[in-house]
Amino acid sequence: MEVAVVKTIGELIRDTRRSLDITLTQLSELSGIPKGTISRIENGDVKRPEFQTVHPLAAALTISFETLIDYYVEVEKRSEHLMRIYQATVRQCSDVELIRKAATKYLESSNEDSLDLTEKLYRTIDSVEDTSIQLSLLNLIIDYARAHGIMPFIAKGMYQRYLVERNDFSKLKETYYSGKYVLHYIDFLPQNDRIELHYKLGIHAYNLRLYGESIDHCKRVITKDNGESPYKVNALGILRDAHFSIGEYKEAELYSIQYKQFNHPHTRENIVLMDALFNAKKGNVEQAIEQLLAFLETCSEVSSIPATRQLLQLYLKQNDLKSAKDQLETSKINPSVLDKSNPLICSRYADYLQVKGECYLALEDYEKCIAHMVDGASYYSKVNDTVKEKECLNTVMRIHLEHNVSPQPTFEKLSTYYIKSAKEMEG
């Protein structure tokens, strides 16, 4: 038995209508398309019917959107029509392969220059919400730009891909090196994008505790940025913190002085925190403690996280367990205020939980110590900081080996932790 092959969109409409026993008049009423127009499409008098006309016909006949797109991308050649088909596919479909197919067909249009086609497709990506679709389209643009020698869009496509991928905290290391690869094409990016790329890489490296690389990136930001943009101000703050983290206190103070010159809303709280750290390093511990206590009375809840952590560390250093206990009892930070899309804030909160655990260990409250260490490990895992995650979990195991702690509550906490971590990795 031979199978009839539908060769045109007109035949698809006609054969589906007849199989459903629907008249032209009925289809016209269902779709809002004039009867005469439908007849001309079915008879092939309209060789390339507009997508906007056929779409309501297909919907009325319950022809799947995917089937309609498959037909159109095979027969349509005009770039403007293929762009509308691609945009309709993005709006109405979540099939990554079908969207990529429509976009690929658009790039194959012969009636328009390849550079113009690439630029127009690139402009549409910001409006796409699904990251898997974004990445598929960006990869398509990168491949097409490479094949056609369009260097600016190799650079732009790779840069935008990095900005999307870096939001996956479970792959912070991989995406950092992916971002660094874009530097090979940085000369093809606009000046503002060059500055932003170095700034993003500077923060990224700092989150990974690659302080030397963070310093290199941020130095390029302040060299290239002649104004007072947030990138420049924040880069100075990162330079200060990165130098401080590797014990280069003189350089940290020099960048701190530059940072203080900018009166941005978020800089004031950061200045107070860093001044307290500088005082502690200079041996002025009591002054640092006074600064932090005064700061905690007025600061935002987000800023109270690093401030409380620093304060608890100073109490531990002085072996002032009474003050540490008092601070633990008064410190009530709500995790719901955290911006979980910011890896630096997640990392700082993890640091805070770990220090709280250390305080409870010093106070011999082992159950609370274990609870905070497990929570700290969970937040470290969110930003792929496996070294600090293991530190927390090793502390939990050490407590069990050295102290008489009931194993059941700990087992339950660790079980919950591993199940949650596994789900986050899958998701």
JOHU-V696979 format. One record per backbone hydrogen bond with DSSP energy under -1.0 kcal/mol. NH is the residue of the N-H (numbers start at 1). CO is the residue of the C=O. E is the energy in kcal/mol with one decimal. If there is no record, write none. Layout:
nh->[NH,NH]
co->[CO,CO]
e->[E,E]
This chain:
nh->[12,13,14,15,16,17,18,19,20,21,22,27,28,29,30,31,32,38,39,40,41,42,43,45,46,54,55,58,59,60,61,62,63,68,69,70,71,72,73,75,76,82,83,84,85,86,87,88,89,90,91,92,93,99,100,101,102,103,104,105,106,107,108,109,117,118,119,120,121,122,123,125,128,134,135,136,137,138,139,140,141,142,143,144,145,146,147,148,150,151,154,155,156,157,158,159,160,161,162,163,164,165,166,167,168,169,171,172,175,176,177,178,179,180,181,183,184,185,186,188,189,194,195,196,197,198,199,200,201,202,203,204,205,206,207,208,209,210,211,214,215,216,217,218,219,220,221,222,223,224,225,233,234,235,236,237,238,239,240,241,242,243,244,245,246,247,248,249,252,253,254,255,256,257,258,259,260,261,262,267,270,271,272,273,274,275,276,277,278,279,280,281,282,283,284,285,288,289,290,291,292,293,294,295,296,298,299,304,305,307,308,309,310,311,312,313,314,315,316,317,318,320,321,324,325,326,327,328,329,330,331,337,338,340,342,346,347,348,349,350,351,352,353,354,355,356,357,358,359,360,361,362,363,364,365,366,369,370,371,372,373,374,375,376,377,378,379,380,381,382,384,385,386,389,390,391,392,393,394,395,396,397,398,399,400,401,402,403,405,411,412,413,414,415,416,417,418,419,420,421,422,423,424,425,426,427]
co->[8,9,10,11,12,13,14,15,16,18,17,23,24,25,26,27,28,34,35,36,37,38,39,40,40,50,51,54,55,56,57,59,58,64,65,66,67,68,69,71,72,78,79,80,81,82,83,84,85,86,87,88,89,95,96,97,98,99,100,101,102,103,104,106,113,114,115,116,117,118,119,122,125,130,131,132,133,134,135,136,137,138,139,140,141,142,143,144,145,149,150,151,152,153,154,155,156,157,158,159,160,161,162,164,165,167,168,169,171,172,173,174,175,176,177,180,181,182,183,185,186,190,191,192,193,194,195,196,197,198,199,200,201,202,203,204,206,205,209,210,211,212,213,214,215,216,217,218,219,220,221,229,230,231,232,233,234,235,236,237,238,239,240,241,242,244,243,247,248,249,250,251,252,253,254,255,256,258,259,264,266,267,268,269,270,271,272,273,274,275,276,277,278,280,279,283,284,285,286,287,288,289,290,291,292,295,295,300,302,303,304,305,306,307,308,309,310,311,312,313,314,315,319,320,321,322,323,324,325,326,327,334,335,338,339,342,343,344,345,346,347,348,349,350,351,352,353,354,355,356,357,358,359,361,360,364,365,366,367,368,369,370,371,372,373,374,375,376,377,378,381,380,384,385,386,387,388,389,390,391,392,393,394,395,396,397,398,399,403,407,408,409,410,411,412,413,414,415,416,417,418,419,420,421,422,423]
e->[-1.8,-2.4,-2.7,-3.0,-1.9,-2.4,-2.5,-2.1,-1.4,-1.3,-2.3,-2.5,-2.3,-2.1,-2.3,-2.3,-2.4,-2.0,-2.4,-2.2,-2.1,-2.6,-2.2,-1.8,-1.4,-2.1,-2.7,-2.8,-2.4,-2.1,-1.7,-1.1,-2.8,-2.0,-2.5,-2.5,-1.9,-2.3,-2.8,-1.1,-2.9,-2.4,-2.3,-1.4,-2.2,-2.6,-2.6,-2.3,-2.1,-2.2,-2.0,-2.2,-1.6,-2.3,-2.6,-2.2,-2.3,-2.5,-2.8,-2.2,-1.8,-2.1,-1.1,-1.7,-2.4,-2.3,-2.4,-2.4,-2.1,-2.6,-2.0,-1.2,-1.7,-2.4,-2.8,-1.8,-2.5,-2.7,-2.5,-1.9,-2.4,-2.6,-2.4,-2.7,-3.0,-2.3,-2.3,-1.6,-2.8,-1.2,-1.1,-2.2,-2.6,-1.6,-2.2,-2.4,-2.6,-2.1,-2.1,-2.1,-1.8,-2.8,-2.4,-1.2,-2.0,-1.1,-2.0,-1.3,-2.7,-1.6,-1.8,-1.8,-2.4,-2.2,-1.4,-1.3,-1.7,-2.3,-1.1,-2.1,-1.8,-1.9,-2.1,-2.5,-2.6,-2.1,-2.3,-3.1,-2.6,-2.2,-2.3,-2.5,-2.9,-1.9,-2.6,-1.5,-1.6,-3.1,-1.2,-2.3,-2.4,-1.8,-2.3,-2.4,-2.1,-1.3,-1.4,-2.0,-1.4,-2.3,-2.4,-2.1,-2.9,-2.2,-2.0,-1.6,-2.3,-2.6,-2.3,-2.3,-3.3,-2.3,-2.0,-2.3,-1.1,-1.6,-2.8,-1.4,-2.0,-2.3,-1.8,-2.2,-1.9,-2.1,-1.5,-2.4,-1.9,-1.1,-1.4,-1.1,-1.1,-2.3,-1.7,-2.0,-2.2,-2.5,-1.8,-1.6,-2.6,-2.2,-2.1,-2.2,-1.6,-1.2,-2.6,-1.5,-2.1,-2.6,-2.3,-2.4,-2.3,-2.5,-2.2,-2.3,-2.3,-1.4,-2.1,-1.4,-1.0,-1.6,-2.5,-2.1,-2.4,-2.3,-2.8,-2.2,-2.0,-2.1,-2.3,-2.3,-1.9,-2.9,-1.4,-1.9,-2.6,-2.5,-2.4,-2.3,-2.0,-1.5,-1.9,-1.9,-1.6,-1.2,-2.2,-2.0,-2.4,-2.3,-2.3,-2.0,-2.3,-2.2,-2.4,-2.4,-2.4,-2.3,-2.2,-2.1,-2.2,-2.4,-1.9,-2.1,-2.0,-1.2,-2.9,-1.1,-2.0,-2.7,-2.3,-2.3,-2.4,-2.5,-2.0,-2.7,-2.5,-2.0,-2.0,-2.5,-2.3,-1.1,-1.3,-2.6,-1.3,-2.1,-2.3,-1.7,-2.0,-2.1,-3.0,-1.8,-1.7,-2.0,-2.5,-2.2,-1.4,-1.6,-2.3,-2.2,-1.6,-2.8,-2.3,-2.2,-2.9,-2.6,-2.4,-2.4,-2.7,-2.3,-2.5,-2.6,-2.3,-2.1,-2.2,-2.0,-1.9,-2.5]
